[in-house]
Amino acid sequence: MSKSFYTQGTKRIRSRFNTLWLRAASAWRGQRPLVSTVAQSRGSGARFSFQRLHVGANSPTGPGAGAGAGALAYLASQSQQSSSLHGSTAAAAGGAMANSSSREAGLAGAAAGGLPAKDVPAVPWWTRYTRWRQTSRQEGKDAEYKVMRLFPGPAGPMQATDVPVGPGREDFLHTLSGGQQGVDPPVVMMPGYGAGVGFYYRNFPSLAQRLRLFAVDWLGTGLSGRPAFRAKGREQAEDFFINSLVEWRRAAGLDGTKMILVGHSLGGYLAATYALRHPEHVQHLVLVCPAGVPKAPEDWERLWLGDKWSWRGQLFKVFMRGWEAGITPGSIIRGLGPWGQSLVYKYVANRFSHHGEGLSEREIEVFKQYFYHIAAARGSGEYALRHLLAPGAWAYSPLEERLSELQVPVTFIYGKHDWMRPEHAVRLCEQLRRERAPRAAHDLSVEIINDAGHFVFMDQPELFDKALTAVVAPYLKTASERSSANAYAAAGTDVHVAPEAAGSAAARAGDVGGAAATSWGFAASGARGPQEAREEEALDAEGVQLEVGEEEEEAPGGARPAAAGAGGGRVPR
Protein backbone atom coordinates (compact mmCIF):
# COMPACT_ATOMS: atom_id res chain seq x y z
CA MET A 1 0.00 0.00 0.00
CA SER A 2 1.52 3.32 -1.06
CA LYS A 3 2.21 6.04 1.43
CA SER A 4 0.09 8.57 -0.51
CA PHE A 5 -2.95 6.27 -0.38
CA TYR A 6 -2.51 5.86 3.39
CA THR A 7 -2.19 9.64 3.84
CA GLN A 8 -5.34 10.37 1.81
CA GLY A 9 -7.34 7.82 3.77
CA THR A 10 -6.18 9.28 7.08
CA LYS A 11 -7.19 12.78 5.97
CA ARG A 12 -10.68 11.60 5.00
CA ILE A 13 -11.22 9.92 8.35
CA ARG A 14 -9.91 12.96 10.22
CA SER A 15 -12.12 15.32 8.18
CA ARG A 16 -15.20 13.16 8.83
CA PHE A 17 -14.42 13.01 12.56
CA ASN A 18 -13.95 16.79 12.77
CA THR A 19 -17.28 17.38 11.03
CA LEU A 20 -19.14 15.09 13.41
CA TRP A 21 -17.35 16.62 16.41
CA LEU A 22 -18.35 20.14 15.36
CA ARG A 23 -21.98 19.04 14.96
CA ALA A 24 -21.99 17.49 18.41
CA ALA A 25 -20.36 20.55 19.95
CA SER A 26 -22.86 22.88 18.28
CA ALA A 27 -25.78 20.86 19.55
CA TRP A 28 -24.30 20.82 23.08
CA ARG A 29 -23.86 24.60 23.06
CA GLY A 30 -27.49 25.00 22.03
CA GLN A 31 -26.85 26.31 18.52
CA ARG A 32 -29.11 23.64 17.03
CA PRO A 33 -32.37 22.89 18.86
CA LEU A 34 -32.86 19.19 19.54
CA VAL A 35 -36.47 19.50 18.42
CA SER A 36 -37.15 21.89 15.58
CA THR A 37 -40.17 24.15 15.50
CA VAL A 38 -41.83 23.85 12.10
CA ALA A 39 -43.98 26.69 10.81
CA GLN A 40 -47.30 25.31 9.62
CA SER A 41 -49.31 27.26 7.07
CA ARG A 42 -53.04 27.36 7.70
CA GLY A 43 -55.50 27.24 4.86
CA SER A 44 -58.74 29.12 5.21
CA GLY A 45 -61.50 26.94 6.55
CA ALA A 46 -59.19 23.95 7.03
CA ARG A 47 -60.68 20.97 8.82
CA PHE A 48 -58.99 17.80 10.06
CA SER A 49 -60.87 14.53 10.32
CA PHE A 50 -59.32 11.08 10.24
CA GLN A 51 -62.43 9.27 9.09
CA ARG A 52 -63.32 11.84 6.44
CA LEU A 53 -59.77 11.76 5.09
CA HIS A 54 -59.89 8.00 5.17
CA VAL A 55 -63.09 7.83 3.15
CA GLY A 56 -62.12 10.69 0.85
CA ALA A 57 -58.93 8.91 -0.17
CA ASN A 58 -60.88 5.74 -1.03
CA SER A 59 -58.50 3.75 1.14
CA PRO A 60 -59.43 0.18 2.02
CA THR A 61 -60.80 -0.33 5.48
CA GLY A 62 -59.42 -2.69 8.05
CA PRO A 63 -56.28 -3.05 10.16
CA GLY A 64 -53.18 -1.35 8.80
CA ALA A 65 -55.09 0.60 6.16
CA GLY A 66 -56.42 3.30 8.44
CA ALA A 67 -56.34 7.05 8.43
CA GLY A 68 -52.61 7.39 7.85
CA ALA A 69 -52.51 7.04 4.07
CA GLY A 70 -55.59 9.19 3.49
CA ALA A 71 -54.44 11.94 5.84
CA LEU A 72 -50.95 12.05 4.35
CA ALA A 73 -52.36 12.24 0.83
CA TYR A 74 -54.70 15.03 1.91
CA LEU A 75 -51.93 17.02 3.57
CA ALA A 76 -49.68 16.58 0.54
CA SER A 77 -52.40 17.88 -1.79
CA GLN A 78 -53.09 20.81 0.51
CA SER A 79 -49.40 21.65 0.59
CA GLN A 80 -49.23 21.71 -3.20
CA GLN A 81 -52.32 23.88 -3.45
CA SER A 82 -51.09 26.31 -0.82
CA SER A 83 -47.54 26.64 -2.18
CA SER A 84 -48.62 29.31 -4.67
CA LEU A 85 -50.97 31.04 -2.22
CA HIS A 86 -48.45 31.12 0.60
CA GLY A 87 -45.24 31.77 -1.26
CA SER A 88 -43.92 33.90 1.55
CA THR A 89 -44.35 31.20 4.19
CA ALA A 90 -40.68 30.22 4.18
CA ALA A 91 -39.60 33.83 4.61
CA ALA A 92 -42.08 34.32 7.43
CA ALA A 93 -40.87 31.16 9.10
CA GLY A 94 -37.29 32.34 8.78
CA GLY A 95 -38.20 35.69 10.38
CA ALA A 96 -40.03 33.99 13.22
CA MET A 97 -36.97 31.90 13.94
CA ALA A 98 -34.38 34.65 13.67
CA ASN A 99 -32.65 33.51 16.84
CA SER A 100 -32.02 30.02 15.46
CA SER A 101 -29.47 29.02 12.88
CA SER A 102 -30.13 29.70 9.20
CA ARG A 103 -30.03 25.97 8.56
CA GLU A 104 -32.94 25.36 10.95
CA ALA A 105 -34.90 28.25 9.43
CA GLY A 106 -34.42 26.65 6.03
CA LEU A 107 -35.75 23.35 7.34
CA ALA A 108 -38.75 25.11 8.83
CA GLY A 109 -39.47 26.91 5.58
CA ALA A 110 -39.24 23.69 3.61
CA ALA A 111 -41.62 21.93 5.97
CA ALA A 112 -44.07 24.83 5.77
CA GLY A 113 -44.04 24.45 1.99
CA GLY A 114 -44.94 20.78 2.26
CA LEU A 115 -41.39 19.49 1.72
CA PRO A 116 -39.95 16.96 4.16
CA ALA A 117 -37.18 18.28 6.36
CA LYS A 118 -33.83 16.54 5.90
CA ASP A 119 -33.15 14.06 8.67
CA VAL A 120 -29.92 14.70 10.52
CA PRO A 121 -28.17 11.69 12.09
CA ALA A 122 -28.57 11.96 15.85
CA VAL A 123 -25.36 10.06 16.64
CA PRO A 124 -22.18 9.13 14.73
CA TRP A 125 -22.34 5.87 12.84
CA TRP A 126 -19.67 4.19 14.95
CA THR A 127 -21.67 4.86 18.12
CA ARG A 128 -24.65 3.00 16.73
CA TYR A 129 -22.49 -0.09 16.23
CA THR A 130 -20.59 0.03 19.52
CA ARG A 131 -23.31 0.68 22.13
CA TRP A 132 -25.53 -1.93 23.76
CA ARG A 133 -28.76 0.09 23.91
CA GLN A 134 -29.58 1.77 20.62
CA THR A 135 -30.99 4.92 22.12
CA SER A 136 -30.22 8.36 23.50
CA ARG A 137 -32.28 11.31 24.65
CA GLN A 138 -31.58 13.22 21.45
CA GLU A 139 -32.73 10.30 19.33
CA GLY A 140 -35.88 10.11 21.42
CA LYS A 141 -36.65 13.77 20.80
CA ASP A 142 -35.97 13.40 17.09
CA ALA A 143 -38.28 10.36 16.97
CA GLU A 144 -41.05 12.29 18.75
CA TYR A 145 -40.60 15.16 16.29
CA LYS A 146 -41.09 12.75 13.37
CA VAL A 147 -44.22 11.30 14.98
CA MET A 148 -45.68 14.78 15.44
CA ARG A 149 -44.93 15.59 11.80
CA LEU A 150 -47.18 12.75 10.62
CA PHE A 151 -50.32 14.87 11.13
CA PRO A 152 -49.41 18.54 11.78
CA GLY A 153 -53.04 19.69 11.64
CA PRO A 154 -54.47 23.08 10.67
CA ALA A 155 -54.11 24.50 14.19
CA GLY A 156 -50.32 24.52 13.94
CA PRO A 157 -47.57 22.50 15.61
CA MET A 158 -47.38 21.43 19.22
CA GLN A 159 -44.40 23.00 21.00
CA ALA A 160 -42.02 20.72 22.93
CA THR A 161 -40.47 22.00 26.16
CA ASP A 162 -38.87 20.53 29.28
CA VAL A 163 -40.37 22.11 32.40
CA PRO A 164 -38.14 22.01 35.53
CA VAL A 165 -39.86 20.53 38.59
CA GLY A 166 -36.94 20.23 40.99
CA PRO A 167 -33.29 21.06 41.61
CA GLY A 168 -31.81 17.92 40.07
CA ARG A 169 -30.54 17.62 36.51
CA GLU A 170 -33.18 14.97 35.76
CA ASP A 171 -36.02 16.78 37.51
CA PHE A 172 -38.07 17.98 34.55
CA LEU A 173 -41.29 17.02 32.78
CA HIS A 174 -41.34 16.84 29.01
CA THR A 175 -44.34 18.80 27.74
CA LEU A 176 -46.14 19.34 24.45
CA SER A 177 -48.36 22.42 24.36
CA GLY A 178 -50.52 24.02 21.70
CA GLY A 179 -54.06 24.64 20.58
CA GLN A 180 -56.12 27.76 21.17
CA GLN A 181 -54.31 30.11 23.52
CA GLY A 182 -56.56 31.90 25.98
CA VAL A 183 -59.20 29.16 25.97
CA ASP A 184 -59.99 27.96 29.48
CA PRO A 185 -59.96 25.53 31.09
CA PRO A 186 -56.78 23.93 29.73
CA VAL A 187 -56.83 20.21 28.97
CA VAL A 188 -53.86 18.31 30.43
CA MET A 189 -53.34 14.84 28.93
CA MET A 190 -51.22 12.25 30.77
CA PRO A 191 -50.06 8.99 29.10
CA GLY A 192 -50.10 5.50 30.55
CA TYR A 193 -47.43 3.07 31.70
CA GLY A 194 -44.55 2.66 29.27
CA ALA A 195 -46.06 5.28 26.96
CA GLY A 196 -45.40 8.93 26.18
CA VAL A 197 -47.13 12.06 24.97
CA GLY A 198 -46.42 11.03 21.38
CA PHE A 199 -49.13 8.39 21.72
CA TYR A 200 -51.69 11.22 21.38
CA TYR A 201 -50.36 12.31 17.97
CA ARG A 202 -53.58 11.31 16.23
CA ASN A 203 -55.69 13.43 18.59
CA PHE A 204 -53.78 16.72 18.66
CA PRO A 205 -54.83 17.98 15.18
CA SER A 206 -58.55 17.92 15.95
CA LEU A 207 -58.50 18.83 19.65
CA ALA A 208 -56.12 21.74 19.06
CA GLN A 209 -58.69 23.46 16.84
CA ARG A 210 -60.98 24.11 19.81
CA LEU A 211 -59.09 23.53 23.04
CA ARG A 212 -55.95 24.63 24.83
CA LEU A 213 -53.81 21.52 25.18
CA PHE A 214 -50.95 20.27 27.30
CA ALA A 215 -49.57 16.74 27.12
CA VAL A 216 -47.08 15.82 29.83
CA ASP A 217 -44.84 12.81 30.32
CA TRP A 218 -44.88 11.60 33.93
CA LEU A 219 -41.58 11.99 35.77
CA GLY A 220 -39.27 9.09 35.01
CA THR A 221 -41.17 8.08 31.85
CA GLY A 222 -41.35 9.09 28.19
CA LEU A 223 -38.92 11.92 27.46
CA SER A 224 -39.13 13.41 30.95
CA GLY A 225 -36.15 13.32 33.29
CA ARG A 226 -35.13 9.94 34.67
CA PRO A 227 -34.10 10.50 38.30
CA ALA A 228 -33.24 7.56 40.53
CA PHE A 229 -36.41 5.87 41.81
CA ARG A 230 -36.06 5.26 45.56
CA ALA A 231 -39.70 4.82 46.65
CA LYS A 232 -40.27 1.93 49.05
CA GLY A 233 -44.06 1.64 49.09
CA ARG A 234 -47.31 2.69 47.44
CA GLU A 235 -47.58 6.16 49.00
CA GLN A 236 -43.98 7.05 48.20
CA ALA A 237 -44.43 5.78 44.65
CA GLU A 238 -47.52 7.98 44.22
CA ASP A 239 -45.63 10.95 45.70
CA PHE A 240 -42.92 10.52 43.06
CA PHE A 241 -45.43 11.32 40.31
CA ILE A 242 -47.97 13.56 42.05
CA ASN A 243 -45.52 16.01 43.63
CA SER A 244 -43.72 16.56 40.34
CA LEU A 245 -47.03 17.26 38.55
CA VAL A 246 -47.93 19.82 41.24
CA GLU A 247 -44.63 21.61 40.54
CA TRP A 248 -45.22 21.36 36.80
CA ARG A 249 -48.62 23.04 37.12
CA ARG A 250 -47.06 25.97 38.96
CA ALA A 251 -44.11 26.27 36.55
CA ALA A 252 -46.45 26.07 33.53
CA GLY A 253 -48.41 29.09 34.78
CA LEU A 254 -51.67 27.29 35.52
CA ASP A 255 -51.97 28.48 39.12
CA GLY A 256 -54.88 30.78 38.28
CA THR A 257 -57.09 28.19 36.62
CA LYS A 258 -58.41 24.68 37.05
CA MET A 259 -57.59 22.03 34.47
CA ILE A 260 -59.40 19.19 32.76
CA LEU A 261 -57.12 16.32 33.79
CA VAL A 262 -57.06 13.36 31.38
CA GLY A 263 -55.17 10.17 32.25
CA HIS A 264 -54.81 6.90 30.37
CA SER A 265 -54.29 3.44 31.90
CA LEU A 266 -51.85 3.70 34.84
CA GLY A 267 -51.79 7.43 34.08
CA GLY A 268 -55.53 7.40 34.82
CA TYR A 269 -54.90 5.82 38.21
CA LEU A 270 -52.30 8.50 38.97
CA ALA A 271 -54.55 11.28 37.64
CA ALA A 272 -57.32 10.10 39.99
CA THR A 273 -54.82 10.13 42.86
CA TYR A 274 -53.86 13.69 41.94
CA ALA A 275 -57.51 14.79 41.89
CA LEU A 276 -58.11 13.15 45.28
CA ARG A 277 -55.18 15.04 46.80
CA HIS A 278 -55.63 18.36 44.98
CA PRO A 279 -59.30 18.82 44.00
CA GLU A 280 -58.75 22.60 43.94
CA HIS A 281 -56.57 22.12 40.84
CA VAL A 282 -59.00 19.99 38.81
CA GLN A 283 -62.20 21.08 37.04
CA HIS A 284 -63.11 17.64 35.69
CA LEU A 285 -61.33 14.28 35.80
CA VAL A 286 -61.37 12.12 32.66
CA LEU A 287 -60.13 8.56 33.12
CA VAL A 288 -59.36 6.79 29.84
CA CYS A 289 -59.23 3.00 30.23
CA PRO A 290 -57.84 3.46 33.75
CA ALA A 291 -55.91 0.80 35.61
CA GLY A 292 -56.64 -0.13 39.19
CA VAL A 293 -60.42 0.38 39.28
CA PRO A 294 -61.73 -2.89 40.79
CA LYS A 295 -60.69 -4.81 43.85
CA ALA A 296 -58.81 -8.03 43.19
CA PRO A 297 -60.92 -11.19 43.59
CA GLU A 298 -59.98 -13.14 46.67
CA ASP A 299 -59.01 -16.18 44.60
CA TRP A 300 -57.21 -14.40 41.75
CA GLU A 301 -53.88 -16.08 42.53
CA ARG A 302 -55.46 -19.53 42.47
CA LEU A 303 -57.15 -18.77 39.15
CA TRP A 304 -53.84 -17.71 37.65
CA LEU A 305 -51.77 -20.40 39.30
CA GLY A 306 -53.94 -23.45 38.69
CA ASP A 307 -52.01 -26.59 39.59
CA LYS A 308 -48.83 -25.29 41.21
CA TRP A 309 -46.85 -28.24 39.84
CA SER A 310 -47.96 -27.67 36.24
CA TRP A 311 -45.93 -25.72 33.71
CA ARG A 312 -48.38 -22.86 34.07
CA GLY A 313 -48.01 -22.88 37.84
CA GLN A 314 -44.24 -22.85 37.65
CA LEU A 315 -44.22 -20.05 35.09
CA PHE A 316 -46.56 -18.05 37.28
CA LYS A 317 -44.16 -18.41 40.21
CA VAL A 318 -41.28 -17.15 38.08
CA PHE A 319 -43.43 -14.27 36.87
CA MET A 320 -44.39 -13.33 40.44
CA ARG A 321 -40.78 -13.37 41.58
CA GLY A 322 -39.76 -11.18 38.67
CA TRP A 323 -42.60 -8.74 39.40
CA GLU A 324 -41.63 -8.50 43.07
CA ALA A 325 -37.98 -8.03 42.09
CA GLY A 326 -38.89 -5.02 39.95
CA ILE A 327 -38.33 -6.58 36.52
CA THR A 328 -40.26 -4.47 34.00
CA PRO A 329 -40.86 -4.62 30.25
CA GLY A 330 -38.40 -1.74 29.90
CA SER A 331 -35.68 -3.64 31.77
CA ILE A 332 -36.17 -6.61 29.46
CA ILE A 333 -35.88 -4.39 26.38
CA ARG A 334 -32.72 -2.77 27.75
CA GLY A 335 -31.29 -6.16 28.69
CA LEU A 336 -31.77 -7.45 25.16
CA GLY A 337 -29.63 -4.62 23.83
CA PRO A 338 -29.68 -4.43 20.02
CA TRP A 339 -32.26 -7.23 19.90
CA GLY A 340 -34.67 -5.12 21.95
CA GLN A 341 -35.40 -3.00 18.89
CA SER A 342 -36.82 -5.88 16.87
CA LEU A 343 -38.95 -6.93 19.85
CA VAL A 344 -40.51 -3.46 20.11
CA TYR A 345 -40.92 -3.15 16.35
CA LYS A 346 -42.84 -6.42 16.16
CA TYR A 347 -45.00 -5.39 19.12
CA VAL A 348 -45.94 -2.08 17.48
CA ALA A 349 -46.72 -3.71 14.13
CA ASN A 350 -49.11 -6.18 15.81
CA ARG A 351 -50.48 -4.26 18.79
CA PHE A 352 -52.06 -1.26 17.08
CA SER A 353 -53.82 -2.95 14.15
CA HIS A 354 -56.58 -4.98 15.78
CA HIS A 355 -59.36 -2.39 16.07
CA GLY A 356 -60.71 0.73 14.41
CA GLU A 357 -58.39 2.89 12.36
CA GLY A 358 -55.27 0.72 12.45
CA LEU A 359 -51.92 2.42 11.92
CA SER A 360 -50.75 2.74 8.34
CA GLU A 361 -47.37 1.38 7.31
CA ARG A 362 -45.98 4.92 7.30
CA GLU A 363 -47.20 5.49 10.85
CA ILE A 364 -45.83 2.16 12.08
CA GLU A 365 -42.42 2.90 10.60
CA VAL A 366 -42.17 6.19 12.50
CA PHE A 367 -44.04 5.29 15.66
CA LYS A 368 -42.05 2.13 16.39
CA GLN A 369 -38.84 4.15 16.62
CA TYR A 370 -40.40 6.57 19.10
CA PHE A 371 -41.78 3.70 21.16
CA TYR A 372 -38.38 2.01 21.32
CA HIS A 373 -36.53 5.12 22.45
CA ILE A 374 -38.88 5.82 25.37
CA ALA A 375 -38.96 2.12 26.35
CA ALA A 376 -35.19 1.60 26.22
CA ALA A 377 -34.29 4.78 28.13
CA ARG A 378 -32.80 4.49 31.60
CA GLY A 379 -35.20 2.92 34.10
CA SER A 380 -36.86 5.25 36.59
CA GLY A 381 -40.62 5.75 37.00
CA GLU A 382 -41.37 2.32 35.54
CA TYR A 383 -40.16 0.73 38.80
CA ALA A 384 -43.25 2.12 40.55
CA LEU A 385 -45.34 -0.62 38.94
CA ARG A 386 -44.76 -3.27 41.64
CA HIS A 387 -45.60 -0.75 44.38
CA LEU A 388 -48.92 0.31 42.80
CA LEU A 389 -50.27 -2.84 41.14
CA ALA A 390 -50.19 -6.56 41.72
CA PRO A 391 -49.82 -8.95 38.76
CA GLY A 392 -52.96 -8.75 36.65
CA ALA A 393 -53.11 -4.95 37.17
CA TRP A 394 -54.97 -5.29 40.48
CA ALA A 395 -54.32 -2.12 42.47
CA TYR A 396 -53.20 -2.36 46.07
CA SER A 397 -55.45 0.64 46.72
CA PRO A 398 -58.24 0.28 44.11
CA LEU A 399 -60.11 3.32 42.88
CA GLU A 400 -63.50 1.82 43.68
CA GLU A 401 -62.58 2.14 47.35
CA ARG A 402 -61.25 5.70 47.00
CA LEU A 403 -63.41 7.61 44.51
CA SER A 404 -66.24 8.03 47.00
CA GLU A 405 -64.01 10.76 48.46
CA LEU A 406 -63.52 12.46 45.09
CA GLN A 407 -64.73 16.08 45.13
CA VAL A 408 -64.63 16.75 41.37
CA PRO A 409 -66.74 15.39 38.48
CA VAL A 410 -65.36 12.25 36.81
CA THR A 411 -65.96 10.66 33.41
CA PHE A 412 -64.68 7.31 32.14
CA ILE A 413 -63.88 6.62 28.48
CA TYR A 414 -63.26 3.04 27.33
CA GLY A 415 -62.82 1.07 24.16
CA LYS A 416 -65.43 -1.67 24.04
CA HIS A 417 -62.74 -4.34 23.74
CA ASP A 418 -60.46 -2.94 26.42
CA TRP A 419 -58.92 -5.69 28.53
CA MET A 420 -59.35 -3.39 31.55
CA ARG A 421 -63.10 -4.15 31.19
CA PRO A 422 -65.42 -1.12 31.26
CA GLU A 423 -68.06 -2.90 33.36
CA HIS A 424 -65.92 -2.25 36.44
CA ALA A 425 -66.29 1.51 35.90
CA VAL A 426 -70.00 1.11 35.16
CA ARG A 427 -70.57 -0.61 38.49
CA LEU A 428 -68.49 2.03 40.25
CA CYS A 429 -70.53 4.87 38.73
CA GLU A 430 -73.75 3.13 39.72
CA GLN A 431 -72.46 2.86 43.28
CA LEU A 432 -71.42 6.53 43.37
CA ARG A 433 -74.79 7.64 41.93
CA ARG A 434 -76.49 6.00 44.88
CA GLU A 435 -74.26 8.03 47.21
CA ARG A 436 -74.51 11.43 45.51
CA ALA A 437 -76.06 13.26 42.58
CA PRO A 438 -73.92 14.16 39.53
CA ARG A 439 -72.13 17.45 40.07
CA ALA A 440 -71.92 18.42 36.40
CA ALA A 441 -72.73 17.31 32.90
CA HIS A 442 -71.06 13.97 32.12
CA ASP A 443 -70.25 13.37 35.78
CA LEU A 444 -70.37 9.69 36.81
CA SER A 445 -70.73 8.54 33.22
CA VAL A 446 -68.96 5.88 31.18
CA GLU A 447 -68.36 6.52 27.49
CA ILE A 448 -67.85 3.29 25.52
CA ILE A 449 -66.39 3.51 22.01
CA ASN A 450 -67.05 0.55 19.75
CA ASP A 451 -64.41 -1.21 17.68
CA ALA A 452 -61.65 0.05 20.00
CA GLY A 453 -59.36 -1.51 22.57
CA HIS A 454 -57.11 -0.26 25.37
CA PHE A 455 -55.58 2.47 23.21
CA VAL A 456 -58.99 3.85 22.32
CA PHE A 457 -57.61 7.26 21.28
CA MET A 458 -55.45 5.56 18.64
CA ASP A 459 -58.00 2.98 17.51
CA GLN A 460 -60.82 5.51 17.02
CA PRO A 461 -59.21 8.97 17.17
CA GLU A 462 -62.14 11.01 15.93
CA LEU A 463 -64.67 9.30 18.16
CA PHE A 464 -62.40 9.73 21.17
CA ASP A 465 -61.90 13.40 20.32
CA LYS A 466 -65.66 13.90 20.16
CA ALA A 467 -66.22 12.16 23.48
CA LEU A 468 -63.53 14.26 25.18
CA THR A 469 -64.74 17.49 23.56
CA ALA A 470 -68.27 16.79 24.79
CA VAL A 471 -66.93 16.56 28.35
CA VAL A 472 -64.94 19.80 28.08
CA ALA A 473 -67.57 21.86 26.20
CA PRO A 474 -69.77 22.91 29.18
CA TYR A 475 -66.74 24.44 30.95
CA LEU A 476 -65.62 26.68 28.09
CA LYS A 477 -65.96 30.36 28.97
CA THR A 478 -67.71 31.88 25.96
CA ALA A 479 -70.93 30.90 24.21
CA SER A 480 -69.17 30.71 20.84
CA GLU A 481 -66.56 28.29 22.21
CA ARG A 482 -69.25 26.09 23.74
CA SER A 483 -71.34 26.17 20.60
CA SER A 484 -68.38 25.20 18.40
CA ALA A 485 -67.36 22.36 20.71
CA ASN A 486 -70.92 21.03 21.04
CA ALA A 487 -71.43 21.16 17.28
CA TYR A 488 -68.26 19.15 16.72
CA ALA A 489 -69.16 16.57 19.36
CA ALA A 490 -72.71 16.21 18.02
CA ALA A 491 -71.78 15.85 14.35
CA GLY A 492 -71.88 12.41 12.77
CA THR A 493 -68.74 10.75 11.41
CA ASP A 494 -68.02 8.64 8.38
CA VAL A 495 -66.48 5.97 10.55
CA HIS A 496 -66.09 2.34 9.59
CA VAL A 497 -66.89 -0.08 12.40
CA ALA A 498 -67.18 -3.79 12.97
CA PRO A 499 -70.53 -5.44 12.11
CA GLU A 500 -71.18 -6.04 15.80
CA ALA A 501 -71.62 -2.28 16.21
CA ALA A 502 -75.05 -2.50 14.64
CA GLY A 503 -76.61 -3.94 17.80
CA SER A 504 -79.37 -2.18 19.66
CA ALA A 505 -78.83 0.26 22.51
CA ALA A 506 -80.39 -2.25 24.89
CA ALA A 507 -77.89 -4.89 23.84
CA ARG A 508 -75.07 -2.42 24.37
CA ALA A 509 -76.30 -1.62 27.85
CA GLY A 510 -76.60 -5.34 28.53
CA ASP A 511 -72.93 -5.85 27.64
CA VAL A 512 -71.97 -3.65 30.56
CA GLY A 513 -74.48 -4.89 33.05
CA GLY A 514 -77.34 -2.61 31.94
CA ALA A 515 -75.74 0.36 33.69
CA ALA A 516 -75.45 4.01 32.81
CA ALA A 517 -73.15 4.35 29.82
CA THR A 518 -72.92 6.14 26.48
CA SER A 519 -72.12 4.11 23.38
CA TRP A 520 -70.12 5.66 20.53
CA GLY A 521 -68.76 4.23 17.36
CA PHE A 522 -71.77 3.23 15.27
CA ALA A 523 -73.18 4.91 12.17
CA ALA A 524 -73.69 8.64 12.79
CA SER A 525 -71.69 8.07 15.94
CA GLY A 526 -72.27 10.57 18.68
CA ALA A 527 -75.15 12.24 16.84
CA ARG A 528 -77.87 13.51 19.12
CA GLY A 529 -81.46 14.34 18.48
CA PRO A 530 -82.68 17.94 18.48
CA GLN A 531 -84.31 17.58 21.90
CA GLU A 532 -81.12 16.27 23.51
CA ALA A 533 -79.04 18.99 21.88
CA ARG A 534 -81.43 21.65 23.25
CA GLU A 535 -81.19 20.11 26.72
CA GLU A 536 -77.41 20.32 26.69
CA GLU A 537 -77.47 23.89 25.35
CA ALA A 538 -79.82 24.84 28.18
CA LEU A 539 -77.51 23.18 30.65
CA ASP A 540 -74.55 25.12 29.25
CA ALA A 541 -76.45 28.39 29.59
CA GLU A 542 -77.32 27.67 33.20
CA GLY A 543 -73.84 26.48 34.12
CA VAL A 544 -72.35 23.08 34.65
CA GLN A 545 -73.40 22.56 38.28
CA LEU A 546 -76.55 20.52 38.85
CA GLU A 547 -78.79 21.07 41.81
CA VAL A 548 -78.60 18.38 44.49
CA GLY A 549 -81.35 15.84 43.90
CA GLU A 550 -81.98 17.02 40.34
CA GLU A 551 -82.20 14.06 37.99
CA GLU A 552 -82.96 13.60 34.34
CA GLU A 553 -86.09 11.78 33.33
CA GLU A 554 -85.28 8.14 32.80
CA ALA A 555 -86.93 5.41 30.82
CA PRO A 556 -87.74 2.09 32.49
CA GLY A 557 -84.56 0.29 33.45
CA GLY A 558 -82.59 3.51 33.86
CA ALA A 559 -81.98 4.15 30.15
CA ARG A 560 -82.88 7.25 28.18
CA PRO A 561 -84.90 6.56 25.04
CA ALA A 562 -82.77 6.42 21.92
CA ALA A 563 -82.48 9.70 20.08
CA ALA A 564 -84.17 9.69 16.71
CA GLY A 565 -81.72 9.01 13.94
CA ALA A 566 -78.81 8.42 16.29
CA GLY A 567 -78.51 4.73 15.61
CA GLY A 568 -78.09 3.98 19.31
CA GLY A 569 -78.97 5.15 22.79
CA ARG A 570 -77.49 7.49 25.34
CA VAL A 571 -78.09 6.88 29.00
CA PRO A 572 -78.28 9.58 31.65
CA ARG A 573 -75.02 11.13 32.59
Secondary structure, DSSP 4 states (H G I P E B T S, - for coil): --HHHHHHHHHHHHHHHHHHHHHHHHHHHTSS-SSPPPP----TT----HHHHHHHTTPPPSTTSSHHHHHHHHHHHHHHHHHHHTTTHHHHHHHHTTTS-HHHHHHHHHHHTTPPPPPPPSS-HHHHHH-SS---HHHHHHHHHHHHHS---TT-PPEEEEEE-SSSTT-EEEEEEEE-TT-SS-EEEE--TT--GGGGTTTHHHHTTTSEEEEEPPTTSTTS--------SHHHHHHHHHHHHHHHHHHTT-TTS-EEEEEETHHHHHHHHHHHH-GGGEEEEEEES-SS-SPPPTTHHHHHH-STTSHHHHHHHHHHHHHHTT--HHHHHHHTTTHHHHHHHHHHHHHTSSSSSPPPHHHHHHHHHHHHHHHHSPPSGGGGHHHHEETTTEESS-GGGTGGG--S-EEEEEETT-TT-THHHHHHHHHHHHHS--SSTTTTEEEEESS--SSHHHHSHHHHHHHHHHHHGGG-SSHHHHHHHHHHHHS-------GGGGS-HHHHHHHTTT-S-EEE-STTTT---HHHHHHHHHHHHH-SPPPTT------TTS-PPPPTTSSS-B---
